């Protein structure tokens, strides 16, 4: 994929603490690093208490599908952490 052809959407997701952000980041990192998609790509980084996700694809619909997957994973991990912290 040529960089000129790609669309990019960047999302910053803030969390209550750096520790929670780090746990969630480490949980999704295998999916980010091991997934090589011909149709789209995701890059992730962590900065303080925020996870920054960048979605790349030629098609907006692919970016939306990737976003939906990642936000579901993040919400699931967040719910599990809430249960364990009760």
SVG drawing of the C-alpha trace seen along z (x, -y; Angstrom):
<svg xmlns="http://www.w3.org/2000/svg" viewBox="-18 -11 22 23">
<polyline fill="none" stroke="black" stroke-width="0.4" points="0.0,0.0 1.3,-3.4 1.2,-6.0 -0.6,-8.4 -3.5,-6.0 -4.1,-5.4 -6.6,-7.1 -5.7,-7.6 -7.8,-8.1 -6.1,-8.6 -7.9,-8.2 -6.8,-9.0 -8.5,-7.0 -7.9,-8.4 -8.1,-6.2 -8.3,-6.9 -4.7,-6.0 -1.5,-5.1 -1.6,-1.7 -5.0,-0.9 -3.8,-2.3 -0.7,-0.1 -2.7,3.1 -5.1,2.4 -2.2,1.5 -0.3,4.7 -3.5,6.7 -4.2,5.3 -0.5,5.2 -0.4,8.8 -3.3,8.1 -1.6,4.9 1.9,6.5 0.8,9.9 -2.0,8.9 -0.8,8.2 -3.8,7.2 -3.7,6.5 -6.7,4.2 -5.8,2.2 -3.3,1.6 -3.4,0.5 -0.6,-1.1 -0.8,-1.7 1.3,-3.6 0.8,-4.7 1.4,-8.1 0.8,-8.7 -2.8,-7.6 -3.8,-7.5 -3.7,-4.9 -3.3,-6.3 -4.5,-4.1 -3.9,-5.0 -6.0,-3.2 -4.8,-3.0 -6.7,-1.7 -7.7,-2.6 -11.3,-2.3 -13.2,-4.1 -15.3,-1.0 -12.3,1.0 -11.1,-1.6 -14.6,-1.5 -14.5,2.3 -11.0,2.2 -12.2,-0.6 -15.2,1.5 -13.0,4.5 -10.5,2.6 -13.1,0.6 -15.0,3.9 -11.7,5.4 -10.9,2.4 -14.4,2.2 -14.2,5.9 -10.8,5.6 -12.1,2.5 -15.1,4.5 -12.9,7.4 -10.6,4.9 -13.7,3.4 -14.9,6.8 -11.5,7.7 -11.2,4.3 -14.5,4.7"/>
</svg>
